[in-house]
């Protein structure tokens, strides 16, 4: 099992509507691209200097299609975070890549919206954050064929009141007219703050921490959290949803912290 950041996407024109597309992790990204852009289906992928089976020639697309594809690749390249396991590939995309709670100079605008929405309960800023997530989901076509959205549940010791992930899930549910399934997954055991702990300790601590109260019967979902640090929590929730027979799951987070990036 391993996790990676992906920043290298190459998309260059050959003229006459032909483009060269080079991507990392063909197994993960090629099906994603083909679903978002049907004109990419049937491409022949070849080895490259950087990736096995990562290069393809895209023929006969217009400038608008090329612009949309470039925007899509730029989002993935700047904020893509992937979890890979034997027989399983999962993509987690964050709206903003840099975020540092201690150093304001390292916060993005999105990171500041997250800080104000989460720690100060500022619903106006949280609404702005929700709009940014909506725009990202639309650009990445993650809403296509989705039946619902749900957020990572809060710790059982913290009940009632404002909870930013649930607030954002409601915004997405209303905008995309899909069901909010957040109430059907619970965190059933508290976990201590382990952001500086070794990766194996984090995984062990989170085992069995979540439980679904229903079967999703192959429903396709958007899984949402406000912050991705090491990714352990959101991928544990992902596994719990799969055990509850969820179908395709697209994972979206508002911000991806760099603080924990050496310990994933």
N, C-alpha and C positions, 0 to 999 in steps of 0.2 A: 504494500500500500504506500502511496506517496502523494504529495501535494505540490503543485507548481504554480508559479505566476507566469502568465503568457504575455509577452510584449511584442513579439516579432511576427507581424503580419505584413506581407509584401503584395502590393497590387499595382502593377505598372502597365501602362498602355503600350501595345505594339502597333497601334494605328489601325484604321479601318474597322473599328468596333471590336478588335481582339485585345484581350488583356491576359497578363500572366498573374495568376493568384498563387501565393505561397503561404501555407498556414502550418502552425504547430499541431501536434496531436491529431492527426487525420481522423482517427477513430472517434474522437469526441466532437470535433468541430465540423467535419464534412456533413454529417447528417443534420446538424443544426443549421448550417448554411443552406442546404438543399430544401429544408422545410420553410425557411424564411424567404428564399428566393428560388422558386420553381425552375427558373431558367438555368440554374446551376446543376440540376439533376442530370445524371448520366455522364458527368465529367470523368475523364481518365486521369488518375492521380499517379504521378511518378516520383521517384526518390529525388531529393535535393541535397545540397551540401549540408543543410541544417537539419532536415527532417526526412524520415522514411515515409515515402508516399505522401509528400506534402505539396507537390507542385501540379498545377493544372492550367491549361489554356482555356479561357472563357471566350467564346466566339460570338460575334454578332449582337452585342448588347449596346443599347443607346446611352447617351450621356446621363440621362436621369437615372437609369438603372445602375450605372457605374457609380454615380454620386451616392445613391442609397446604400450600395454595397460598401463603399469606402467608409461612410458614416458608421455603419454596422461594425466593420472591422476595427475602426478607431476606438469604439466603445469597448469592444472585447480586448483590444490590445492594451488599453490604458487601465482597465479595471477588472480583467479576467482573473479568476482564481479557480483552479480546478482540483478536484479530488479524484484520484484514480485508484481503482482496486481491480484485482483480477476479475474479469468478466463484467466490470461495472465502471462507467465513467460518468461523473457528475460535474456540472459547471455551476459555480457560484459567481454572480456578477454584482459588483458594488457600484453605486452611483458615483462615489468619489473614492479615490485610492489613498490619498494622504490624509491622515488625521492624527493629531497628537494632542491629547487632553492637557498636557502640562505646558506646551509651548504654542501660544497663539499664532506665532509666525508660521507654523507648519500646518495650520488648519486651512482646508479649502473652504469656499463659501458653503458648500454642502455640509462640511464638518461643523461649521458654526451653527447652521440650522439644526443639525442633530443635537449639538450641545445645549442650545437654548430650548429645544423641544423636549429633550429627555430630562435634563437636570433642573430646569426652571419651569417646566410645564407650560411653556409658551405655545398655545395652540395655533396662533397665527403663523409662527415659524414652522410648526409641525405641518400645517397645511401646505406651506411652501415646499417643504421637504417631500410631501406626498405628491405634489405636482411634478417635481423632478423625477420621482420614481415612475410616475405615469408616463412621462415623456421617454424615459429610458426603456420601459417595457414596450411602448409603441414602436420605438426605433428597432428594438431587437425582435419584435413580433412574438414576444413571449405570451401574449394574450390569446394567440390562435389556438383553437380547440381546447381551451381550458374550461373546466367546470366550476372551479372555485379557488379561493385564496385562503390562506391561514397563516398565523404568525407563530413564532416560537413562544411557547407559554412561559409565564413568569414563575419565579420560585414560589413553592407553596407557602413559604413563610410570609410572602408579600401578597396580600389580598386587597381587593377593592381599590377604588380611585383610578387615577389616570395612569395609563401604561402605553408608552409610545408605540411599540410594535402593533398593539391592538388598534390604536388610533389610526395608524397607517393602513392596516389591513382593511378597516372600514372604508377609508378613502378609495382604495383600489376596488373593493367590492362594489361600491356605489358607481364608480366611474365606468367600470367594464361590465356592469350588470351581471356579476357572477356571485355565487353564494359565498358567504364568509363562514368557513368551517372551523374557525379558531376555537370554538367552545368544545370541539370534539377531541382535542388533544390536551393532556394535562402533564405537568411536571409533578411526579408523585414522590420525589424525595429531594430534600434540599442539598445543595452542593456548595462547598466553600469556594471562595475566590482563589483560583489556582492559575492566574495568568502567567506567573513566573515558574510554574512547575514543569518538570519534564513532560514531553508529549505523551509517553506511555501512562504516566500517572493521571494526566487529564482524561485520557480515554477510559481508564479503569474507573475513575470517579463517576463518569457520566453513564456508564453501563446501567441500563434498567431505570434511568432517571425519568423517562417519559412513557406515557401510555395513551393509546387511542381508545375512545369509547365507541367506535363504530368500525364497520368495514367500508372502505371507499370504493370497492367494486370497480376498480380500474379507472376511476375518475382522475382526470389530469388536473394538476394543482400548481398554483404559485405559492411557494413557501417564502415567507418574509421575515426578516429580522432587521433591527435598526443598526446593529454593529456586528461585523465579523472580525474577530481577532485571530485566533489560531484556526477557526473553522470547526473545532471539535463539537461544539454544542449544536450547531445547525446541521451538521452531517449525522449526528446521533439522532436528531429529530427526523431527518431524511430516512434513516434506516427504520425508525419506528413506523413512519408512514408507509414504507414499502411492506413491512410486516402486516400492516392493516390493508393490504391489497390496493394501494394507490397506484395509479398509472404513471404517466410522464410527470415529472416534477421539475419546474424551473425555480431556481433559488435566486432571490434578490435580496441584497442588503443595502442600506443607505450609505454606510461608510465602511471601508476596510482599513483597519489600523495597521500601521507599520511597526508598532511597538513590539508585537509578538511575532513578527515575521521570521525571526531566527529560531523560533521554537515551535515550528510546525512540522 
